[in-house]
Amino acid sequence: VDVIKTQRYQKQRKVMQILSSLQFFLDQAEALTDTKSSTPKDIAYQFKKLQRDKSTKQHLQDLRELFDCYDDDKSGSIDKQELGQLLEQMGQHKSEDEVDRLFKLMDADQSDSVEFEEFAVVIMANRKSKRNVDPFKLANRMWGLFDRDGGGTIECDELSETLRNLGQNWNTEDIDNFFRDIDKDGSGSIEKDEFTDFIIENLGARKGGHH
């Protein structure tokens, strides 16, 4: 019984990790649309601070995976077009002007390319401190990331494609399990109410535990 309990706990943790990463990306993407964002000073110092902070370590790792996915030529930096694609993936559909403004904001050393340190510091510096997110609203935002074709259901390949595009190296088994956990009626596709219930059940329980 203990083994089953442990496996279930590990599986649950994996799911929470996936959801936390997604929530993190959605939060960051939202924070970046804030016109009051500004380029932080002393990128190297700020980045070292982030690396030392235990609470941001996992987020940095998630950002690194995401960044590497879009650094097509593996140069260690991304150009304006790559930044646009990356934002698109985070559910942010930006005009060219907006991408341009954001690129200038991130390109602290004005080298016409954004290094990971610049990218991470700007994103983390403009973090929203809204930690008590409404799980229902969050479920709606997450749904938009997965239901790419607007078909009203999420298929397993849409789920895995979105996770891969967000730089998450989940193996097929993890994704299948995640999918099956949400697809309560076993229909082979996830309906919106199943998805919403799942998010609220998992994130709602964690966030709303102190009422």
Order of alpha helices (4+ residues) and beta strands (2+ residues): alpha-alpha-alpha-beta-alpha-alpha-beta-alpha-alpha-beta-alpha-alpha-beta-alpha
